[in-house]
Amino acid sequence: MKLKLKLKSSLALLMVFVAVLPASIIGGLLIKQQTEVETNYRLDLIDRLSTTLKQEFNYRFYLLSTALDVLSRDRLLVQGIDDFFLTSHVDATLENLVDNTPLIQAAYLVNADWNEVENYNGINGIKSFESLKSLVTVRVDTTKSIGNQWVFNYDAEQLMPKKYNPSRKGVVIGVPIFQSTLTEGLKRKPLGYLIVIVPVENIIKVLRPYLKDGEHVVFKHDGMDNISVYKGKLDPAVPTVSKTEKVTIANKYISEPMSYEAEVFMNKYLGENPFTNSLKILSIVTVIIVMLALLTATISYRWFAKPLTYLMDSVRACLSGSYSIPDKDLRFAELIMVNDLIQKMTSTIKAQFDDLEDKNTKLMSFNEQLEKKVHEKTLQLTQTLQREEKRRTMLQSLLSFSNKLQHGDIHSTVMTQLVSLYPYAGWAMQLYVNQKREWVCEGINPDDLASIDVEAHCSEYFRDKTFQCFKIMDTHDETLGIIVMKYPNIERDDFEVISLFVYQLSAELEGRLLNEELERIAITDPLTGLSNRKAFDVDLEEWLKVSQRYPEQYFGLFMIDVNGLKQANDEYGHHMGDQLLIDTGHLIQSVCRQTDKVYRLGGDEYAIIVKLGDNTGCELLKQRLRALLEQGHYASLPNGDKVKIHFAMGCASTESHDAQNIYQVADKAMYLDKKAFYESTGLNPR
């Protein structure tokens, strides 16, 4: 009886173990699976965080490099280096750069000798650029890469006031400033440097919004203390998960990339599952129980083994992702309770998985939208920068075009400029400032331009077939010429650029015509139309220089004085005197060669410079002038009054006389001739 009771007690105890053991094993396995899912989720979170920080780090420095590349070609910086009075504009430019670029806290503009020109948020008279000076100078002289920006770390350097950079460490970016943009790859000496300071505090400020409590990132670089960015309080007692990423400051503007080792930490426990040890213990206990159960296997198989096998099949189905468990008769209340527990747990786990999958789907959709939006904004910014760069290049080209027009041939200068602005189009130009009015063409057949009638159109712009026509008008609405563009259609921006080009050309043409007219007036005698005393002094000085350098190149000088001018004024009035001077000048010019030049020096004095005028040539001209006097020519007024033209002359050639004394020799000979005339005629000198 006792043995039977003990057997029943043992059997009951065994049944208890058998009832509890499957529930414990199933629960532990399900919790372990859930823990693994949570672990994978945490690992995915840190992957996303590290990728986001890396992209933001690179994106911020790319925007900074782009801004510096645009600013390095700003003409205000170049002018500010050369002109002290423009430093206020430089200060405004540096202020705009610092205030609109989150990474930058201070900026310096220094000249080629590394003397400070201007700074913003910096330290006046700073001396901390000595080491940077040698590094940047060597790289500017030796680099073969395309980029022209250099990045350096600094540590324990006072590059700005302490309130902006208490750690005294960060990143320095140096950009050379050149006088003008040359061909890519051509070496030249910088006019100065633009130095910007990126303190550690600004890097932390930019990256911190991407962190949550318990997350932090550490940037490591050789020769520099670590840069730590964190949010919230860090609990060193909480286990962390970390990931290491290599972050490189590199883009098309930076000559030598600089890399950091970024280690991202999250205070999330991912250690060994606490249920694993319990499962090990339960496994040992299970082995013992199974050994005991073998003793009663033959008895309990029908009543116990089959339900337990069913429960194990249910657990395996749950582990494989099948959460549909059909109802079966388990016979024992304990097994029924375990089955109910499994069903509840499977329902809960399935709901959690569904919720997690839904959140993951939403998160992926959000990330895709965010990446798409970032890509669109980046593309828009890139297009804007490219458009602004194109406009800046065109404006700079137009500025240099004005200077080229003042010193070069108009036709070749204009066509070269037009082809460089729009190489895909054909161009033609015709100017009305000369008598030829010939077409100058590039990519257009001149015969196709015969149908263009400029006078038929009142507006400054019109279209003829496939030609875009731009009239060159002066300030008085007179047509100076026309520019023709062969292109099916042009955009509004292109039309504005070409119109600005035409206005600039018209202003230059009008200015050149005005200058030519002023120059002509300045050296022309208004009464006779001959060259005046100013032109004579300039030309005589040039001939004296030629004679001094090439003595074998002779030239002659005639000095002529009109006889009887005072008598003509007294007897007939000043109208007769003026007519006498005009006709005398024309008469003298009529017997001179085209290479000889006649001048009216003032009053009744004239002069002739004879090119290649040796003694023989001067004598021949003298004979022609004497023949004029013998022929008898008269100056006459409309009323019939007339006065005989007569003049005294003297000449000299550098073949017989020193070039420096030729004026005195010819002038003295003229006065002797004049004296002889008055003595022979008995008239009173003027």
C-alpha positions, 0 to 999 in steps of 0.5 A: 500500500505504501509502495502504491502511495509512493508510486502515485506520489512519484507519478503525481510529482512527475506529472507536475514536472511534465506539465510545468516543463513544456510551458517553461521551455516554450516561454523561454524559446519565444522570449529568446526569439523576441529578444533576437528581434529586438536586438536586430532592431537596435542594430538597425537603429545604430546603422541608420544613426551612423549613416545619417551622421556620416551623410550630414557631416559630409553634406555640411562640409560640401555646402561649406566648400561650395560657398568658399569656391564661389566666394574665392572668385569674388572680385570684392575680395581681390579688390579688398586685398589691394585697396584698404578703403574696400575693407568694409565691403570685405567685412560685410562679405565675411559677415554674410559668409559666417552668419549663413554657414552654420559650421563657420564661426570666424573668417580671415582674409590675408594677403600673399605675405600672410598679413591680415587684411580683414576678419570677422569674429577673429582676433586682430593681429593674430599670430597663429597662422605661422604653421598654417602659412607653410602648409598652405603655401607648399600645397598651393605651389606643389599640388596637381589636383583639381581642388584648391581648398586645404583642410587642417586640424588645429589643437590648442590654437587661439584662432578666435575669441575664447567665448566662441571656441573654449576648447581651442580645437577644430578645423581650418580651411584655406582657399587661395585668392587669385587675381583672375581666373586662368586656364585650369592647371596653369600655375600662378601665385595667389594674391592672398588667402581666405581662411575660415575657422570651424570650431569643435563647438559648431560641429557639435551644434550641427550634429547634436539634433540628430542624437537622442538621449543616451546616444553619442558619437566620438570623432578620432583623428591622429594628433588631435583630441577626440571630438565628442557629441552627445545628448542627455546624460551618459550612464557608464553603467548601462551597457552600450552598442557601438559602430565605427564609421570612417568619415572623410571630408572630401569633395571636388573642391578639396585638394587633400581629403581628411578622414575621421574615425567616428564611433557611434554609441547607444545606451541599449542593452544587447548582452546575453539573453538572461533566459539563456542561462535559465534554459541551460538549467531547464535543459539539465533538469529536463534531461534528469526528468526525461531519464525519470520519465523513461521509467514510466514511458510505457505507462504514460505514453498514451496519456501524456506523450501524445499531448506533449508532442502536440504542444511541441509541434505547436511551439515549433509552428510558432517558431517557424512563424505559424501562429494558427494552433487548432484545438485538440483534446489534451486530456490533462487540465495542466496541458490545456492551460499550457495550450491556452497560454501558448495561444495567448502568447502567439497572439501577443507575439503576432500582434507585436510583429504586425505592429513592428512590421507596420512601424518599420514600413512607415519608417522606410517610407519616411526615410525614402521620402526624406532621401527623395526630398534631400535629393531634390533640394540638393539638385535644386541648390546645385542647379541654382549654383550652376546658374549663378556661376554661369551668370557670374562667368558671363558678367565677368566676361562682359567686364573684361570685354569692355577693357578689350574693346578699348585696346583691340580691334572691334570686329575680332574682339566682338566675334571672339566674345560672342563665340565664347558666350554661345559657341553653339550658335552662328554669329554675324556683325556689321558696323556702320561706322565706316564706309565699307559696311562689310559683314564679319561672320562666324558660322553664318554664310554672308549670302544668307544675310542679304534679306536682312533689312535693318531700316524696316524695323523700329525696335532694337530687336527683330527676327528674320527667318532663323536669325535673331537680330539685335540693332546697335543703337546710340543714345540718339537712337541712331543705328551704329550696326547690327548683330545677328544670331543664328539660333532657332529660339533663345531663352529669356536669360540668354536674351537679357545677356545678349541685350546687355552685351549689345548695350555695352558694345553700343556705348563703347562704339559711341564712346570710341567715335566721340573720342576719335572726333575729340582727338581729331578736333584737338589736332585740327585747325578749325579754319583751314581743316589742316593739322594744327600746332599741337599736331606739328609739335608731336610729329616733329618730336617723333621725326627728331627721335627717328632721326636720332635713332636712324640718321640715314632717314632724312626728313625736311621742314618748310616754314611758310608765312603769308604775305599781305594778311594785314593789308587784306584784313584792313582793306576788305575785312576779316572775311577776306583774311580768313579766306586768304588763309584757307585758300593758301593752305589748300594751295600749298597742300595741292603741290605736296605729296600724300606722304608730306603733311601740311600744318597751320601753326597759327595766324599766317604761319604754315609748316610742311614736314617732308617724309624722306626729305633729302636736299633734292626732295626739298628743292623739288617741293620748293620749286613747285611752291615757287611755281604757284607764286609765279602762276598767280592765284587769288583768294576771292569773296562772293562779292567779287573782292579778291587778293593775290596769294603770296607767301614767304618760305624757308626750308631745311633738310636733315641731310645738311643740317642737324635735326635738333636745329632744323626748325631754327634753320628753316624759320630763319630762311623764311624770315629772310625770304619775307624780308626780301619780298617786302624790300622788293615790293616796297610794301610795309611789313605786317 
